[in-house]
């Protein structure tokens, strides 16, 4: 006689345990299985969040474990929201986010469009293009620092070759007006392939018969692009923007290695500023309030964005 | 029989004199040349004591972050810590370091035997009181290195004299130093474009502060009213201090290599060793390495203390003391290391290996000044030192200064007066948070 897996499981269950769960509903058994995961999530996600919110109303400093902790109400929030330096880092983050997303979407989509054409060496080019995103940010940060060197950097020589400007007359990571663009260039170089891959998946998911039908209707290539390609790739593009947006909002390593947040505080993004407040100045209460503000901002923006994404998908 | 009995007793006595057990000690410090010298020196301690030494060295830009995290979390990684001079207040008040007064008394170690500036800078907290938390371990100070061979070229000497009306020689004032840096900026030497000076401009940790203070002090900057602690207005942002900050910006703008907007110790060393600059601001620890360098070492380089300014003659103190970490499970053995390290013979060898001893018996020895070409400059520089805040909140004070100064000097935002006024506001806020104002 063949024994089913269910019977095997029932036989393997110790009798005592079997008796005790026999009276339980399916829902109760499901809870038993899910509870450890929920407890783990509560311990490593929800508890720290609640603890951070609590600390944000205090003057706590982690480097003074024995000092008195005072409840100071909304003072930390008030100081953050009225601090011009914080707004400057917000602006630097907004500049970085806007330009990296725009460039990565435009270039990534263009590359995906080209790669999607069937041509010889297609696979090889795809591999070459995706190489930068496989590198460690530490490696990328260090070698772009060399590329940007005014004396020996290839980037400066390339610009000099193209424009006849003296290569040592400008410093990409040392000048206020160039440094924000220096970090945008590096992030775009590194992460455009990621956007390209997502776009490529979108392009390849469009069935050929839709284009064939459009051609039968004598739709021009331009018309096909705007009425078939873009609407069908849009959910993929929006997903890429969401991923890159979240990643770049918390960008830290690449920028620290390239500019350290300087010159001045021109490229000090919010995550770098937050780290300095929390782990260099040790203003734990203040940094907690700062983190809560960033969390709420990011959560709000991401929620609105996901709703928009769902609407586009439902269309 | 009697002979074998004596041998047995002698054997047992010799064991009784040894430490009860061999310990594994970890010494934490920055990853730099002197640390390698200390590894070499410590082999003698291992041999004599039977303890095993291991080392945790962290590169300077991450040193404070890594080690202060370790101390703040009560970590047991380090038994001995050669912590930066500015950590002394915080580490003493937070209980990270073991107070050493009783130990010094018991072992006959007296702070009178060490250079006074190093005792005040590295060991005392509160400053000016006989409460010791460290033994001065490594004396250091900001000074200058210059290309002696370039200075001695007759054609450059003649041109310089024509232009400035004085000899091309070691500068006595900060104004003269700027003239020399300007003279070399963009000049072709041996077919290569060279620049004036490599100075500290680093933003992330402490670099630009350790550099700019060498100008600020000498133009009249004070950390506060000498008679009223924490009274900052008019001292931190005095007219002299503003002029000092303007001087540093002018020096950066006129006379540094392109791309030097985030330079600290290692970048300055590299620039000097590669023949890119005529002058280099750096801590004295680099001098043994410069002297031994095949490209710029020997007679090709010279050394001089930070030049005087219109408001005085000072140099930024560097260096560290060695402390026993209170969370260590091997405090006895760690104290044994400090006792061994404080000995004159060990300190002499420390100097020979490239470590800057702070023991007076070593630096006041008649043969000291001729022992190395930079020895006299080291002594002259140690006589004019001034240090940054060593308050428990030193990190907040330091980062505020880094931000304000970097924004003005490197990014060119605002004026020197605005930068220092802003610094006063930041520091007052820190002291208010600390309950000191």
Interface residues (C-beta under 8 A of the other chain):
Chain A: X59 X62 X63 X64 X65 X66 X85 X148 X149 X150 X151 X168 X169 X170 X171 X173 X174 X175 X176 X256 X259 X260 X261 X262 X263 X264 X265 X266 X276 X279 X280 X281 X282 X283
Chain B: X64 X65 X68 X69 X72 X90 X94 X95 X193 X202 X203 X204 X257 X258 X259 X260 X261 X262 X276 X392 X395 X396 X399 X403 X406 X407 X410 X411 X412 X413 X433
